[in-house]
Amino acid sequence: MTTGQASVATRFAPDSALVHAATQEGYVLPVIDITNPRFAVPDDPETLRQLFAACSEEERRRRRIPKFIMQWMLKSAARRSRLVRSVFNGDATFLDGITTYVMKLGADNLTPPYDSPVDKRMAASPHLTLLRLRTQQVARLLADGLAAELASAPSAPLHLINIAGGPAIDSMNTLITLNRRGGDLLRRPIVIHVLDPDDAGPFFGRNALAALMKDGGPLHGLDIAFDHRGYDWDRPASLEELLRQLSAANAVVAASTEGGLFEYGTDAAIVTNLTALRAAGVKHVAGSVTSAEESRRRMITASRFKLIPRGLEGFAPLADRAGYRIARAETAQLSEQVLLEAA
C-alpha cells in the first residue's frame, strides 16, 4: 500500500486564496475547496431554481439545432478548446478524471491549457455549474453523516474509500468541510483510499492533498495519507481485502463515489460493492445517481457516455438489497446526490 504525501512539487498561487497542484502532464491547476467563495456554488432555493431553469432552457435550445449544424459547431469549437475536444471527441464511454475535474473549476479559475475563450464559455454553462454543485453536495452530505460517528470514536483512525474518484476531490472536501467546522474531529490518522483504474486523476489528487496540507492550507496540521489502488468494480476482491484490513484496525470507514459507481455501474456491481461495504460495518456512503428525468435521458442518448439514468426510484431498491437506506438526498437536476446509512 502506498501512503504519505506526494514528492512532486506543488505550490501556492500568487493569489493566496488559491492552492495549486501539478498534473501528470505538468500542468498546474487550482485545488478545489468548496468552502472558498471562488469555488462554492450558491445553493439557496431561488438561486437553484434559476440555475435549473437555465439548464433546461439550454437543453431546449440545443434540441432545436439541426444535428448537422450542431456537429459543425462542435468541430469548430473543438479546434479552440481542449475541454470541448475531451468531451465530444474520442471513443471513451466515460469522461476521464482530469477533464471532469477541470470542468468543476469554474470559468474564473481555469488555467492553461484549459483557459481559451471557448473553454471559459463552456465552464460557465449551467450544466457545468451543476457538476460543481454535485461535488459540493456529495462532500457536505458525507461530512454531515460522519460528524456524529467521529465524535463517538475520538481515537479511531479515519479511512475514506473513494470508488472511481479520480483525484478524490470530494473526499478532500469532506475533510475540509469537517475541519472548517472546528473541534478535534480530525485529530487522528486519516487515509484517503482511491480505488480507480486510472493513474492521472489520483496522481493529481496526491499532489492536491499535499498542497492543501501545506502551511496556511485548509488541511494544514492534519495527518492525512493518500493511497491509490487500481480497481475494477466488477471484481471487488481488492475492496473486500482492504475492508478486512480496516476492520481489524477498528477504524471509522466511510465511502463515496461521485460521478462513478452509482452512475455508470451495473445493478450487480452496485449491489456487490455496497454489500461488501455493509458487511464490513461501513455506516455511511455518499454518491451521485444519474437523474431519470426525460431531459437527462435525451442528453445521455445524444452523448457517447454510458451513464445509467436510474434516479432515486431506481437506485433505492439496489441500496436496500445491500443493507442501506437513503438517509438524505439533494438534487443537482442532472444527478441526485445521496447519503446512505446502514439499515
N, C-alpha and C positions, 0 to 999 in steps of 0.2 A: 504494500500500500504506500502511495506517495503522499506525504503530508508536508506541512511547512509552507513558507511564503515563497513566491517566485523570485528567481535571481535576475530575471530580465528587467531592465530599467523601467521604472515608472516615474512619473513626475507630476508636480502640481502645475496647473496652468498659471499664466501671469494673473488671470482673474482668480484670486484665492478662493472664491466661492465654488470653483470647479476643480475636481480632481481628474487627472488624465492617466491613461494606461495604454500600453502598446499592444497591437495585434500581432499575430504570427507573421503577417506580411510587412510589419514595421510601421504601420500607420498608427497615429496617436489619436485616441478617441476619448471624449469625456466619459466619466463614470457616472451612471445614473444614480441619483439619490432622490427618492420621491418626496423627501422632507424639504428639499431645496426648491424654492419657487421657480427656479429655472426649468425644473422637470415636472413639478406637480401639476396635475390636471384638475382644475376646479370641478367639484362633484356635487355642488348643491343642486337641488331638484330643477330649478329653472335653467341653469347652465346646461345640465344634462339633457333637458327637453330640447333646447335649441340645438345641441350637438347631434342628438339622434335625428332631429328633423333635417338638419343639413346633410347628414349621411344618407338619409332616404332620398332626398332631392337629388343628390349627386348620382345615386344609383339609377334614378328615373331618367336623368339626362343622358347617362351613358347608354341606357337601353334604346333611346331614340336615335342614336347614331348608327347608321348602317355599318355592318360588320367590316366591309372592305375599307371604309373610311377610318374606322377605329384601328384596324391593323396598320394602316399607313401612318396614323398619328403615333402609335406606339413605336413603330420602327424609327420614326423621326426623333422621338423623344429619347429612345434608347441610345442613339448616337451621341447624345449630350448629357446622359445621366447614367451613372453607374448603378444607382438604385433601380431605375426602370429596366436596365439590362438584366439585373439579377432576378427581378420579379417576373418579367414577361418573356425572357429568353431562356433557352435551355430546356432540358428534358426532366429535371428532377421533379418528383411528386410532392416535395415539401420544400420549404424555404430554409436555407442554411442559417446557422445560429448568428453569425456576424451580421448578415444582411438584416435579419429580424431585429437584432439589437440596434443597428443604426437607424432603422425605421422608428424606433422608440425615442430617439434623442430629441426630436422636435426641430423645427426649421432653424431656430436661432442658435442651436448648439452643434450644427453639423460642421465637420472639419474635412480637409482634403483626404481622400479624393471623392468625397460624397457631398460636396458643397456647391455644385453648379446651380444656376438659377432653376433648372428643371428639378434637380434633387430637392431644393428648398420648397418649391411649389408642391411637390409630392409629399414631403414631410409635414407640410402644413394642412394637408387634406383632412377632412373629418374622419375618414377611415383609419388613417394612421394615428390620429388623436385617440381614437377608440382602442388602438393597440397599446398605446401608452397607458390608458386607463385600465386596461386588462392587467398589466403588471402591477399597477398601484393597488388594485383591488385584491389580487392574489396575495401580495405581500402583507397588506393590512389584515386580511382575513386570517392568515396563518399566525401573525403576531397576536391577534386577539385570542385565538384558540390556545396559543402556547402560554400566555401570561400566567394564568392560574396554575397550569401544570408545572411551570418552572418555579413558581413561588412555593409550591408544596414539596419540591425536591431541591432544596438550595445547594446541595453539594454534588448533585449528579451532573456528569458531563452532558452536553447537548450535541446531538447529531442531526443535521438536516440532510435528508436524502432528496436529491433533485433528479427526477427522471426525465431524460431528454431535454435537459435545461439549458444546453449551450453554455453561455457564460455564467448561468445560475444567478442572474442579477435579481430575480425575485427573492431568492434565499438571502442574499446580502441585504436587500431592502427590508426583509423581515427583521433581520438583526438591527439594522439602522433604526427602524421604527420602534423596536423594543428599547434600544439604547437611549433614544431621544426622550422616552417617557420617564427616564430616571430610575433610581433604585439600583439594586445589585443583582437583578435577574440574570445578567450575562457574565457575572464574575465567576466563571467556570470554564474548563476546557471546552472548546466548540470545534466541530469539524463539519464542513460542507462537503458532502459526497455527491459528485456529479456523475450520473450514470448516463453516458451518451456515446454513440459510436463515432462522433466527430471529434477531431482534435482542436480545430481552430477556435471554436467557441470556448471550451474550457481553458485553452492557452490564454486567451484574453481575460477570462474570468479569474484565473490565478493572479494575473498582473493587476486586475482591477481591485481584488481583495487586498493585495499588498499596498496599493495606493490608498485605499480607504483606511488602512491601519496606520499610516504614517502620522507623524506629529501634526495635530490640527485636523486630521480626518475624522469623519463621524464614527469610525470604529477604532480609533486610537486607544491603546491601553488594554485592549481585549486579547484573549488568547484564542485565535482562530486559525485553523489549518484548512487546506484545500486538497481534496482527494478526487482525482478523475479516474474513472474506470470505464473501459469500453463496455457497451451494453446493448443487448437485443431484447426488447421487452417481450418478444415471443418465446424467449428462452431465459426464464428468470432465475436460473440456478445461482448466478453470482449475486443477485439481490438477496436471495434466501441465505446464502453464506454470510454476507455482510450483516444481515439482521441477526443471525445466530451469534456473531461476534459481539454485536452491540447489546444483545440481551444478556450475555454473560457479564458485560461491563456495567449492568444496572444503569444504563443511560436513558435520558429522555430523548426520544426519537420522534421526529415529525417528518412528513414528506410533502413534496409539491411537484406539480407538473404543469407548468404554464405553457400553453401552445404545444403540448406534447401528447402524452398517452391518451388523455380523455378526448382529444380532438382527432387524432389520426389512428389510434389503436383499434383493433377489432374488439368486439364484445368479449371474446375469450381472453384476450390479452389484458383488458381492463380488469376483469374478474380475477384472473390469476395473480396479477401484481397486487391488487388490493387484498386478496386473500392472504398472500404472503405477509403483507404489512400487518394485517389484523392478527394473524397467528403469532406474530412477534410482539404484540401488545402495543402497536403504534396507535395512539389515540386520535391524532389529528392529521388530516391530509387535505391540502388545498390544491386547486387546479382550475383550468378553464375548459368549458364544454361548448362546442360549436352550436350556435343558435339553430333552431329548426324552422325559423320563420321563412316564408316563401322567398322573400327578397334575398336572404342569405343563401338559400338553395340555388337561386338563379346565379348568384355571383360565383358559387363553387362550380357549377356546371360550366361556366364560361372560362374557368381557370384550369391550370394543369395540376393543381394541388388536390390531394386525395383526402380532404377533410371529410369527416362524417358528421352531418348535422343532426345530432341526437336531440338537442335541447334538454331541459331538465326532466321532462316527462320520459324521455328515452334513456337518460342516464341514471335516474334514481333507482330503477329496478336492478341495474348492474351493481351499484354500490350496495344495495340491500343484500344481494346474493353473497357479497363478500363480507358482510357484517358491519357495514357502515350506513349511516343516515346523513342526509343533507341537513346540517345544523343551520347554515346560513347560505344565502345566495345573493349576489349582486350582478347587475347587468351592465354590459358594455355594448349592447344591441347586437353586435356581431357574435358575441360569445356571452356565456353566463359563467360567472366565477363562483365556485362553491367551496365551502368549508365542510369537510366530512368529519364526523365524530364517530368513534366506535359505538355501535349499538349495544 
